[in-house]
Amino acid sequence: MLFTIDNTTAYCYTGGKAFDPNQPTAVFIHGAQNDHSVWALQTRYFAHHGWNVLAVDLPGHGRSGGKAKDNVTDLAHWILAVMDAAGAPKAMLAGHSMGSLIALEAAFLAPGRISHLAMLGSTYPMKVSPALLETSLSDVQAAIDMVNIWSHSSIAQKPSFPGPGFYAMGGARRLKQRIAALNPDHVFHTDFFACNAYANGEIAAASVHCPTLFIFGARDMMTPPKSTRLLTSSIAHGTVVQVDSGHELMAEQPDAVLDALFAFAQSTPA
């Protein structure tokens, strides 16, 4: 599905289903140097089980045009504009890593429009080391390799995971390389800058009253579970689910993430 927002193309994957205004809507927001494809299993399932799916490519990523935005608040406004363009007055938001901050800020900006909030691989503040910020600007491939190693719990996953011939680390590396090739305008650095600079997380979290789910990777080195206490204490009504993975939890534990997300989505009226 393609829209025009801010005079540029905005792409959303819909799981192969047409938008149905009589169904609830779920918006999936990827993290840094990624695109909608990181949600492949989860979005496909939602789309074929009674939900509208809007899995976005953020500006400057994948099939969406324009420059990557270096401000989480601007990205949250963009998500709300996508909902407007799609005809979704209300939606569940699911965000991973940087996408979780965007989802949180959107819930702060438009609380009446967010039915559920799911934050995966999240933390606040989401500080990025100066060394990684500099490397993402000066040597993109080195930054990709650094993040790829830190984001996975192992160099090899279980057999047939999630299907024969699938290599989680290799797939994540190639996706980041593809985003860099599609948009050479330092997207990785822009994304990291946005995460590092976001300063409204505690205020935004304290304002959240909709059903909230946290999904954390037990072996996540990018946003380690011990760093999540500010978020989970600020949204005390939130449910915490921990899966056996690193930061790339949708790829390392696709079924566990799907089960948690879909049960959460079904648990309260959308």
ABEGO torsion letter per residue (X at the ends): XBBBBGGBBBBBBAGGBBBBAABBBBBBBBBBGBBAAAAAAAAAAAAAAGBBBBBBBBBGBEABBEBBBABAAAAAAAAAAAAAAAGBABBBBBBBEAAAAAAAAAAAABAAABABBBBBGBBOBBBBBAAAAAAAAABAAAAAAAAAAAABABABBBBGOABBGBBAAAAAAAAAAAAAAABAAGAAAAAAAAAAABAAAAAAAAABABBBBBBBBAABAABBAAAAAAAAAABAABBBBBBBBBABAAAABAAAAAAAAAAAAAABBX
